[in-house]
Amino acid sequence: MADFEERRLPVGIQSFKEIRKNNYAYVDKTEIVWNLVNRGKKYNYLSRPRRFGKSLLVDTLQTYFEGRSDLFEGLKIMNLEKEWKKSPVIRLDMSRAGASEKTIRSYLSMAFSREEAKYGITMQEGTSLADRFDTIIQTACQQTGESVAILIDEYDSPLQHSWKTPDHEACTAVYREVFAILKADDEYERFVFITGITKFTQISLFSVLNNLSNISFDEPFAAICGITTREISDYFGPEVKAMGEANGWTEEETMARLKTNYDGYHFCRSNMVDVYNPFSLVNALADKDIKNYWATSGATSLLLKFVDDMEIKLKDYDHSAILSTIIETSDVTGGGAELFLYQSGYLTIKGYMNGLYLLGFPNHEVRQALYETVLPALAMRKRGDIQSAQAYLYMHMYMGNTDEAKKFMKALIADVPYSNKKLASMDMEERYRLIMSTIFNAIGFRVEVERMLATGRIDMIVTTENYIYVIELKLAKNGGIAAAEKQIIDNRYIEPFKADKRKVIALAVELDDQGKGLVDWKQVGVTEQ
């Protein structure tokens, strides 16, 4: 590993060549890469969430096929590869192809023109994209004497963005036309590798390339993208130490915060190794701060296109299940919300039993981003109209100032339980519970709803760095604050938290029974630890 003072963190860099040439920190995945190419199958598809290092993996594969052994010095692959044979590489990045037939054809034409120039190919005007692709593959093989590696990154980007638009069918028609050549030109191909987020199995590459092996759930490739706890220790020890020193945390506390916010992904039921989101982790180490990088990466942009009424259903997804046949093979357009949420990284594998995958949110960062996304729809306000109230609510709850916090909670939920008709099937207290828990989740607090104790059921527990809020909700017609306070005291709701180092505050909350909002809340008890 390079000297800590000399190297840099590869924030946002997806080029293996740039990382190696310019002394950026690099997590060595080259043993997995070598095994994928030399001991695996010929046609491979890998699904991983956005910002998970797929493009870096593709660039690593390209560099390997180009025979650039100089860039792999000191890496694990050097103990495995003895020949360093150079293969022709055709690489396509479909994230650059827009979301219409015109833009896809334009991008492919540009990419094919570049390859044609490389091999001195002259095509007649009007030649189809499929024929041009076919000619490039065959010519590359014939001129070099080596079979071709074909790398297609973010194959599903145009299909995702065109889904539920008039352009979608025309987009899929281009895919069927052009990529059928991959199957026809099998004898000229050494290796085909395709990455994506979501699977469009019936209407794209999968329908014309039926020998495509989905390695997304395979044990050897569980950590091919992302960063494991062991890899943090092996490659980022100095950065973890520096982050802790900058914030007054021990290394153990630093790792615990990183784990809570960015870890928790699992991609294989037989190899449940914890995987960190690499984009968020590297950014956090570079900034020496814990922030929500998932939200700023644009990862939530397609959410509402694939998941209906998410503001109402979100709480159910954290403990959900999906059949193995659906999660492993189904098309995202018909596999249900859980399939899209898993493939996109909002849910991850928590367990497996008898053909059933158990799913849940991977970490706090994703949970907050999801709730922040759905809050405007639930509150029936524009995002800009509620951000100030959210900020002040966060500040006062963080400081334990419940009287001031109450003003901003009132502003956020005024009339919402009454006016949001999607909530009509819930009883009124349940509506309030959903809205308030969504608000607390969206501003970044940990929230637990309906905690069962031997003595009763706590409506809501909200935790911050310095406080634990034990919250009991009562409608005015059911006794309001007085009834909530009595329940807190009689059922000893504060007792389970007394061993915690944080202050515990119980809030007895009275809510308008017609859905007009928060009437009042009262601080029942405070424990000083």
RAZI-V159894 format. One record per residue. RES is the residue in three letters. PHI is phi in whole degrees, 0 to 359 (999 if undefined). D_CENTER is the distance of its C-alpha to the mean C-alpha in Angstrom with 2 decimals. Layout:
RES,PHI,D_CENTER / RES,PHI,D_CENTER
This chain:
MET,999,28.75 / ALA,295,29.95 / ASP,303,31.58 / PHE,303,29.16 / GLU,288,31.17 / GLU,267,31.07 / ARG,267,27.49 / ARG,234,24.54 / LEU,270,20.80 / PRO,277,19.08 / VAL,292,17.02 / GLY,74,15.56 / ILE,268,17.97 / GLN,248,17.16 / SER,256,20.80 / PHE,300,22.05 / LYS,298,25.52 / GLU,294,25.00 / ILE,299,23.43 / ARG,284,26.40 / LYS,287,29.06 / ASN,251,28.22 / ASN,62,27.70 / TYR,278,24.04 / ALA,298,22.56 / TYR,223,21.22 / VAL,276,19.68 / ASP,286,21.99 / LYS,254,20.36 / THR,288,23.56 / GLU,295,25.03 / ILE,294,22.17 / VAL,299,22.56 / TRP,297,26.30 / ASN,295,26.08 / LEU,300,23.78 / VAL,284,26.39 / ASN,261,29.55 / ARG,238,29.10 / GLY,262,26.56 / LYS,263,26.95 / LYS,280,27.80 / TYR,246,25.25 / ASN,227,21.61 / TYR,235,18.29 / LEU,235,14.94 / SER,258,11.68 / ARG,215,8.44 / PRO,296,5.06 / ARG,302,6.01 / ARG,61,7.56 / PHE,249,7.83 / GLY,92,11.59 / LYS,295,12.65 / SER,292,15.19 / LEU,296,16.60 / LEU,298,17.12 / VAL,299,18.92 / ASP,293,20.98 / THR,296,21.92 / LEU,298,23.12 / GLN,300,25.06 / THR,297,26.71 / TYR,295,27.69 / PHE,295,29.22 / GLU,284,31.07 / GLY,75,32.76 / ARG,277,31.90 / SER,298,32.83 / ASP,299,33.55 / LEU,276,29.86 / PHE,253,29.19 / GLU,304,31.98 / GLY,86,31.24 / LEU,260,28.22 / LYS,300,28.23 / ILE,297,28.77 / MET,294,32.21 / ASN,276,33.46 / LEU,249,32.49 / GLU,270,33.27 / LYS,248,37.01 / GLU,259,37.62 / TRP,51,35.04 / LYS,284,35.99 / LYS,273,34.88 / SER,245,33.42 / PRO,293,32.98 / VAL,235,29.37 / ILE,246,28.16 / ARG,239,24.71 / LEU,237,23.04 / ASP,243,20.00 / MET,286,19.42 / SER,292,17.09 / ARG,266,20.55 / ALA,261,22.14 / GLY,69,21.61 / ALA,217,21.59 / SER,217,25.25 / GLU,303,27.78 / LYS,299,29.56 / THR,288,26.73 / ILE,295,25.61 / ARG,297,29.26 / SER,296,29.72 / TYR,296,26.91 / LEU,298,28.05 / SER,297,31.63 / MET,297,30.91 / ALA,295,29.09 / PHE,290,31.93 / SER,299,34.55 / ARG,296,33.27 / GLU,291,33.61 / GLU,298,36.99 / ALA,296,38.28 / LYS,298,37.27 / TYR,253,39.38 / GLY,66,42.11 / ILE,271,41.38 / THR,243,43.15 / MET,249,42.23 / GLN,293,44.29 / GLU,300,43.06 / GLY,92,41.32 / THR,297,40.11 / SER,294,37.04 / LEU,300,33.62 / ALA,298,33.76 / ASP,293,37.13 / ARG,295,36.03 / PHE,297,33.06 / ASP,302,35.48 / THR,296,38.03 / ILE,298,35.63 / ILE,299,34.47 / GLN,294,38.05 / THR,294,39.52 / ALA,302,37.02 / CYS,293,37.94 / GLN,293,41.65 / GLN,287,41.94 / THR,265,40.12 / GLY,76,41.23 / GLU,233,37.73 / SER,290,35.23 / VAL,261,32.19 / ALA,263,28.53 / ILE,241,26.30 / LEU,241,22.72 / ILE,239,20.64 / ASP,263,17.30 / GLU,51,14.76 / TYR,303,17.42 / ASP,269,15.81 / SER,304,15.31 / PRO,296,18.79 / LEU,286,18.51 / GLN,300,15.39 / HIS,286,17.06 / SER,266,20.45 / TRP,302,19.60 / LYS,66,21.98 / THR,233,24.07 / PRO,295,27.53 / ASP,276,26.30 / HIS,297,24.11 / GLU,297,26.97 / ALA,295,28.48 / CYS,297,25.26 / THR,294,25.09 / ALA,296,28.80 / VAL,296,28.30 / TYR,300,25.85 / ARG,299,28.40 / GLU,292,31.17 / VAL,282,29.86 / PHE,275,27.78 / ALA,298,30.50 / ILE,296,32.16 / LEU,301,29.80 / LYS,286,31.50 / ALA,294,34.93 / ASP,260,34.82 / ASP,309,33.88 / GLU,294,36.97 / TYR,262,35.95 / GLU,252,32.39 / ARG,270,31.49 / PHE,199,27.75 / VAL,236,25.15 / PHE,229,21.45 / ILE,233,18.88 / THR,247,15.14 / GLY,189,12.83 / ILE,253,9.78 / THR,251,11.98 / LYS,260,15.49 / PHE,254,18.50 / THR,286,20.95 / GLN,272,24.16 / ILE,230,24.23 / SER,209,23.13 / LEU,305,23.23 / PHE,292,23.09 / SER,281,26.26 / VAL,253,28.28 / LEU,234,27.06 / ASN,287,27.56 / ASN,263,27.81 / LEU,286,24.19 / SER,268,22.83 / ASN,273,19.27 / ILE,268,18.48 / SER,299,14.85 / PHE,250,16.26 / ASP,282,19.15 / GLU,304,20.00 / PRO,296,21.05 / PHE,247,17.74 / ALA,301,15.40 / ALA,244,14.89 / ILE,293,15.65 / CYS,237,12.44 / GLY,91,11.06 / ILE,228,13.68 / THR,270,15.57 / THR,301,17.76 / ARG,298,20.76 / GLU,291,19.57 / ILE,299,19.11 / SER,297,22.69 / ASP,285,23.96 / TYR,244,22.63 / PHE,233,21.75 / GLY,306,24.47 / PRO,298,26.27 / GLU,291,23.27 / VAL,297,22.43 / LYS,298,26.13 / ALA,295,26.34 / MET,296,23.46 / GLY,298,25.26 / GLU,297,28.57 / ALA,292,27.35 / ASN,246,26.31 / GLY,74,28.98 / TRP,253,26.78 / THR,287,27.75 / GLU,297,25.65 / GLU,295,24.89 / GLU,295,23.78 / THR,298,21.61 / MET,296,19.86 / ALA,296,19.53 / ARG,291,17.85 / LEU,298,15.40 / LYS,295,14.69 / THR,300,14.37 / ASN,269,11.88 / TYR,234,9.68 / ASP,267,10.73 / GLY,101,10.70 / TYR,277,8.85 / HIS,226,11.59 / PHE,237,12.17 / CYS,211,15.92 / ARG,292,18.19 / SER,263,20.99 / ASN,217,19.19 / MET,273,17.03 / VAL,296,16.59 / ASP,289,14.04 / VAL,237,11.51 / TYR,274,10.19 / ASN,294,7.45 / PRO,292,10.44 / PHE,298,10.01 / SER,291,9.91 / LEU,298,12.47 / VAL,294,14.80 / ASN,298,14.85 / ALA,297,15.70 / LEU,293,18.38 / ALA,292,19.74 / ASP,277,20.03 / LYS,56,21.17 / ASP,207,19.36 / ILE,261,16.54 / LYS,226,14.74 / ASN,266,11.64 / TYR,278,10.32 / TRP,300,6.92 / ALA,295,9.47 / THR,281,11.74 / SER,278,9.72 / GLY,84,10.19 / ALA,294,6.73 / THR,267,8.61 / SER,295,11.68 / LEU,258,11.99 / LEU,304,11.16 / LEU,288,14.86 / LYS,287,16.06 / PHE,253,14.76 / VAL,233,15.06 / ASP,275,18.55 / ASP,50,19.72 / MET,294,16.38 / GLU,298,18.03 / ILE,271,20.41 / LYS,266,18.36 / LEU,306,15.24 / LYS,299,17.12 / ASP,281,17.82 / TYR,286,14.35 / ASP,292,13.95 / HIS,225,16.77 / SER,236,16.75 / ALA,218,17.93 / ILE,210,17.96 / LEU,295,20.64 / SER,298,20.11 / THR,296,21.85 / ILE,282,19.37 / ILE,292,16.06 / GLU,270,17.70 / THR,228,19.79 / SER,279,19.34 / ASP,283,18.80 / VAL,296,15.90 / THR,286,18.66 / GLY,228,20.43 / GLY,269,18.18 / GLY,91,17.39 / ALA,298,14.57 / GLU,299,13.26 / LEU,295,12.98 / PHE,298,10.95 / LEU,296,8.57 / TYR,291,8.40 / GLN,299,8.32 / SER,271,5.56 / GLY,95,3.18 / TYR,278,5.01 / LEU,238,7.69 / THR,219,8.89 / ILE,285,12.53 / LYS,254,14.84 / GLY,183,18.05 / TYR,210,20.20 / MET,204,23.70 / ASN,50,26.10 / GLY,81,23.88 / LEU,235,21.35 / TYR,271,17.76 / LEU,262,16.94 / LEU,242,13.44 / GLY,193,12.05 / PHE,295,9.50 / PRO,287,8.42 / ASN,198,9.63 / HIS,292,11.41 / GLU,301,9.28 / VAL,292,6.73 / ARG,303,10.07 / GLN,297,11.90 / ALA,299,9.85 / LEU,295,10.21 / TYR,293,13.81 / GLU,294,14.55 / THR,292,13.65 / VAL,272,15.97 / LEU,302,18.69 / PRO,302,20.71 / ALA,293,21.08 / LEU,291,22.12 / ALA,279,24.45 / MET,58,25.72 / ARG,228,25.67 / LYS,288,24.30 / ARG,305,21.63 / GLY,295,24.30 / ASP,281,26.75 / ILE,245,24.93 / GLN,296,23.36 / SER,296,26.65 / ALA,297,27.25 / GLN,300,23.80 / ALA,297,24.55 / TYR,289,27.97 / LEU,299,26.90 / TYR,300,24.47 / MET,301,27.29 / HIS,286,29.93 / MET,292,27.99 / TYR,297,26.91 / MET,270,30.63 / GLY,79,31.93 / ASN,267,33.80 / THR,287,33.62 / ASP,295,36.41 / GLU,288,34.68 / ALA,300,31.24 / LYS,301,32.99 / LYS,299,33.97 / PHE,278,30.44 / MET,293,29.21 / LYS,302,32.24 / ALA,295,31.31 / LEU,285,27.76 / ILE,250,28.84 / ALA,304,32.30 / ASP,70,33.13 / VAL,298,29.57 / PRO,300,30.37 / TYR,278,33.44 / SER,270,32.30 / ASN,277,28.92 / LYS,290,30.32 / LYS,294,27.12 / LEU,269,27.84 / ALA,299,31.33 / SER,283,30.86 / MET,267,30.04 / ASP,286,32.82 / MET,297,33.04 / GLU,294,32.00 / GLU,296,28.87 / ARG,298,28.02 / TYR,299,28.47 / ARG,299,26.41 / LEU,296,23.41 / ILE,294,23.86 / MET,293,24.50 / SER,294,21.64 / THR,296,19.22 / ILE,298,20.93 / PHE,295,20.74 / ASN,297,17.04 / ALA,293,16.42 / ILE,268,18.55 / GLY,102,16.78 / PHE,273,19.21 / ARG,279,18.75 / VAL,229,20.16 / GLU,235,21.79 / VAL,253,23.65 / GLU,57,26.88 / ARG,285,27.39 / MET,275,30.31 / LEU,240,33.16 / ALA,297,36.53 / THR,265,38.10 / GLY,163,35.81 / ARG,234,32.37 / ILE,282,30.78 / ASP,298,29.18 / MET,203,26.52 / ILE,238,25.76 / VAL,241,24.07 / THR,242,23.68 / THR,240,23.62 / GLU,295,24.56 / ASN,243,28.24 / TYR,225,28.66 / ILE,241,28.14 / TYR,258,28.93 / VAL,257,30.37 / ILE,243,30.59 / GLU,243,32.93 / LEU,255,33.13 / LYS,218,36.38 / LEU,290,37.62 / ALA,303,40.86 / LYS,289,42.81 / ASN,258,41.71 / GLY,108,43.08 / GLY,55,40.49 / ILE,301,40.34 / ALA,298,43.32 / ALA,291,41.90 / ALA,294,38.48 / GLU,296,40.29 / LYS,298,42.54 / GLN,295,39.71 / ILE,299,37.94 / ILE,287,41.25 / ASP,297,42.63 / ASN,267,39.52 / ARG,52,38.99 / TYR,293,35.31 / ILE,279,35.35 / GLU,308,36.74 / PRO,297,33.61 / PHE,254,32.18 / LYS,293,35.36 / ALA,279,34.48 / ASP,286,31.41 / LYS,287,32.14 / ARG,278,30.74 / LYS,287,32.98 / VAL,249,32.80 / ILE,238,33.56 / ALA,263,34.25 / LEU,242,34.12 / ALA,268,36.27 / VAL,246,34.95 / GLU,252,37.11 / LEU,237,35.69 / ASP,296,37.65 / ASP,284,38.32 / GLN,265,38.38 / GLY,88,34.81 / LYS,273,35.89 / GLY,125,33.73 / LEU,285,34.13 / VAL,277,37.84 / ASP,189,37.76 / TRP,221,36.47 / LYS,228,38.45 / GLN,281,37.66 / VAL,269,39.20 / GLY,207,38.81 / VAL,228,37.59 / THR,251,37.59 / GLU,260,38.09 / GLN,267,36.90
